[in-house]
Amino acid sequence: MVPTAYAAIVLLVGLMASRTGLLRAQVLFCVLGGTSALTLPALGGSTIVVPAFCLPFFVVRAYLESVGTGAARRISPSAFWLTAAIVWGLAITFTIPRALRGELQIITLDRLGTGAYMLTPLRPVSGNISQAAFAVANVATFIAARYLLRLPERVVAYSSAVLWLATINCLAAALNLAEHYLPIPNLLEYVRTAYRVYETYEQKSTGLVRIHGTFPEASVFSSFSLGLFGFTFSLWLNRVRSLWTGTLAALLLAFLLFSTSGTAYGGLAIYGSLFVLGLLRRAWSEGRMPRSAMLFSGVVLATTVAVAMIVFEAPLVDRVIRFFQATVIDKLETKSGVERTLWNLQAWRNFVESYGLGVGIGTARPSSFVLTVLSNIGAIGTFFYGLFLYHVLRPANPRTQGPILGPISEASRHAVLATLSGAVLSGSSFDRGAVFYLFAAAASLRATAMRKPATSQAPRRRATSG
């Protein structure tokens, strides 16, 4: 176990920060999801990234606060089903690779061998240990976050921390572009230390830059930014800190569009379609749409500009067409596209050939989160995980949430939905990261405890200002 300088920073924060401060820190550390805090040579160079290293401090603080309150006896439905999915997954992980050893073929990441994805007979692999540990950590994160967010002031602190997280992510993306176009050193290489950077900045066939931000791949940056876009866009629709949230939503959308990542485009298309359906449902049931006039004006303006550019044959149009041809359409025919298709096909075979039980968490590594869940924890585990997502994404009664929790919980549901929209296309790992389960915890809240009026009124003014 080899610590880095980032481990010392997390250790200092974990020991010195208050519970609310640690909640903020856990959220902000998520931008360092590609940064190593510890390296584990015994597991083929596996790393513990900064947000994962902060989790023990976060979980212990929540546990110590809950002692004597009876919180353990009041487990929420979402926490119950997530726990059930992971417990089932752990049972599968430690039995099926041994019971069916050598009888199936899997495609897995071989950290102890070549360090690449390879086809191999079913057996226990290093990913079983690391991914199972992350799965347990994700359950602990979800439960701890739900408990800490029971107070209105912490909900406001969480919301502000997510907005700062989105701000830092945008600054990192801008710096990424500046490193390419300006004569400045590559500063972001000092935070991309957990994994090898698999892609170059420049898409040679289009001349456009691939945006990585603080992450090793454009697809990882896109998946991370999709959740932040859903969060900020939802808050802007609900007129919460409009200037800040609107600016962040516009910047995140721009960076996603210029990321040259199929995850970004596919995720935006899926999330956008679900969002429009939700707007139509709200318009039908409530007779209104949030900020409908501004949204309609934006769509009309964008359509007008696009039509004008096509009519007048602007040179940019040809470049954009070639850009999407190279990054979306032709990508399926590249070596990477063919490989990912084979990974998905093999994962489906693993699900079928294991009689629907799955082959264990971290065993199979397809290129879609749906197939990852199916092949890893089987039909029963997928059913449990689906019930978890149902309780997370199920809309709550605004009257029980109030003006503080309501918009923030809705924004968190949008973040979960946007993240899953991207993961459907590129989720090769069962671990969705700490930020996903922080979003899910806030999204699943139905009410917050009001300890005293003076404490709740101040956050209310800050949360709804703008």
WOTA-V946264 format. One record per residue. N is the residue number from 0. NEAR is the number of other ideal C-beta (glycine too) atoms within 8 Angstrom. Layout:
# WOTA-V946264
N:NEAR + N:NEAR
This chain:
# WOTA-V946264
0:6 + 1:6 + 2:7 + 3:10 + 4:5 + 5:12 + 6:11 + 7:8 + 8:8 + 9:14 + 10:8 + 11:8 + 12:13 + 13:13 + 14:7 + 15:5 + 16:10 + 17:5 + 18:11 + 19:10 + 20:9 + 21:15 + 22:16 + 23:13 + 24:12 + 25:14 + 26:13 + 27:11 + 28:12 + 29:14 + 30:10 + 31:12 + 32:16 + 33:13 + 34:13 + 35:12 + 36:14 + 37:12 + 38:11 + 39:10 + 40:8 + 41:4 + 42:11 + 43:11 + 44:9 + 45:10 + 46:11 + 47:10 + 48:13 + 49:13 + 50:14 + 51:11 + 52:13 + 53:16 + 54:13 + 55:8 + 56:12 + 57:15 + 58:12 + 59:8 + 60:12 + 61:14 + 62:9 + 63:7 + 64:10 + 65:10 + 66:6 + 67:4 + 68:6 + 69:6 + 70:7 + 71:6 + 72:5 + 73:6 + 74:8 + 75:9 + 76:7 + 77:13 + 78:13 + 79:9 + 80:13 + 81:14 + 82:11 + 83:9 + 84:14 + 85:12 + 86:8 + 87:13 + 88:17 + 89:12 + 90:8 + 91:17 + 92:15 + 93:9 + 94:8 + 95:14 + 96:16 + 97:8 + 98:6 + 99:11 + 100:9 + 101:7 + 102:7 + 103:12 + 104:9 + 105:14 + 106:14 + 107:13 + 108:9 + 109:14 + 110:11 + 111:6 + 112:7 + 113:5 + 114:8 + 115:6 + 116:9 + 117:9 + 118:6 + 119:10 + 120:9 + 121:15 + 122:8 + 123:6 + 124:12 + 125:11 + 126:13 + 127:15 + 128:9 + 129:11 + 130:13 + 131:13 + 132:8 + 133:11 + 134:14 + 135:10 + 136:12 + 137:15 + 138:12 + 139:10 + 140:15 + 141:14 + 142:13 + 143:13 + 144:15 + 145:14 + 146:11 + 147:14 + 148:14 + 149:9 + 150:11 + 151:14 + 152:11 + 153:13 + 154:17 + 155:13 + 156:11 + 157:15 + 158:13 + 159:10 + 160:12 + 161:12 + 162:14 + 163:9 + 164:14 + 165:13 + 166:9 + 167:10 + 168:15 + 169:12 + 170:8 + 171:12 + 172:13 + 173:8 + 174:10 + 175:14 + 176:10 + 177:9 + 178:13 + 179:9 + 180:6 + 181:6 + 182:2 + 183:6 + 184:4 + 185:5 + 186:8 + 187:13 + 188:6 + 189:6 + 190:9 + 191:14 + 192:8 + 193:10 + 194:8 + 195:4 + 196:8 + 197:6 + 198:8 + 199:4 + 200:9 + 201:9 + 202:12 + 203:5 + 204:6 + 205:11 + 206:7 + 207:9 + 208:12 + 209:13 + 210:14 + 211:16 + 212:13 + 213:14 + 214:11 + 215:11 + 216:10 + 217:14 + 218:10 + 219:12 + 220:16 + 221:15 + 222:15 + 223:15 + 224:16 + 225:18 + 226:15 + 227:15 + 228:13 + 229:16 + 230:16 + 231:16 + 232:12 + 233:14 + 234:15 + 235:13 + 236:8 + 237:10 + 238:8 + 239:14 + 240:10 + 241:9 + 242:7 + 243:9 + 244:15 + 245:10 + 246:8 + 247:14 + 248:12 + 249:8 + 250:9 + 251:15 + 252:11 + 253:8 + 254:13 + 255:15 + 256:9 + 257:9 + 258:13 + 259:12 + 260:14 + 261:11 + 262:14 + 263:15 + 264:12 + 265:12 + 266:17 + 267:13 + 268:8 + 269:11 + 270:14 + 271:8 + 272:8 + 273:10 + 274:9 + 275:8 + 276:8 + 277:8 + 278:10 + 279:8 + 280:8 + 281:11 + 282:11 + 283:6 + 284:6 + 285:6 + 286:4 + 287:7 + 288:8 + 289:7 + 290:9 + 291:10 + 292:6 + 293:7 + 294:9 + 295:8 + 296:8 + 297:8 + 298:8 + 299:8 + 300:8 + 301:8 + 302:8 + 303:8 + 304:8 + 305:8 + 306:8 + 307:8 + 308:10 + 309:9 + 310:6 + 311:6 + 312:6 + 313:7 + 314:6 + 315:7 + 316:10 + 317:7 + 318:10 + 319:8 + 320:8 + 321:10 + 322:12 + 323:10 + 324:9 + 325:12 + 326:13 + 327:9 + 328:7 + 329:9 + 330:11 + 331:8 + 332:6 + 333:8 + 334:5 + 335:7 + 336:10 + 337:10 + 338:9 + 339:10 + 340:10 + 341:9 + 342:14 + 343:12 + 344:8 + 345:14 + 346:17 + 347:12 + 348:10 + 349:16 + 350:14 + 351:8 + 352:8 + 353:13 + 354:5 + 355:9 + 356:10 + 357:17 + 358:16 + 359:14 + 360:15 + 361:15 + 362:17 + 363:13 + 364:13 + 365:15 + 366:11 + 367:14 + 368:11 + 369:8 + 370:13 + 371:16 + 372:12 + 373:14 + 374:14 + 375:18 + 376:16 + 377:14 + 378:10 + 379:10 + 380:15 + 381:12 + 382:8 + 383:14 + 384:13 + 385:8 + 386:10 + 387:12 + 388:10 + 389:8 + 390:12 + 391:12 + 392:10 + 393:6 + 394:5 + 395:10 + 396:6 + 397:7 + 398:5 + 399:8 + 400:14 + 401:11 + 402:7 + 403:14 + 404:12 + 405:11 + 406:13 + 407:16 + 408:13 + 409:11 + 410:16 + 411:14 + 412:13 + 413:13 + 414:16 + 415:17 + 416:12 + 417:15 + 418:15 + 419:10 + 420:14 + 421:18 + 422:12 + 423:12 + 424:11 + 425:12 + 426:14 + 427:9 + 428:8 + 429:13 + 430:8 + 431:11 + 432:10 + 433:16 + 434:13 + 435:12 + 436:13 + 437:14 + 438:14 + 439:13 + 440:15 + 441:14 + 442:13 + 443:12 + 444:15 + 445:7 + 446:8 + 447:13 + 448:6 + 449:8 + 450:6 + 451:6 + 452:6 + 453:6 + 454:12 + 455:13 + 456:8 + 457:9 + 458:13 + 459:11 + 460:8 + 461:9 + 462:15 + 463:10 + 464:6 + 465:9
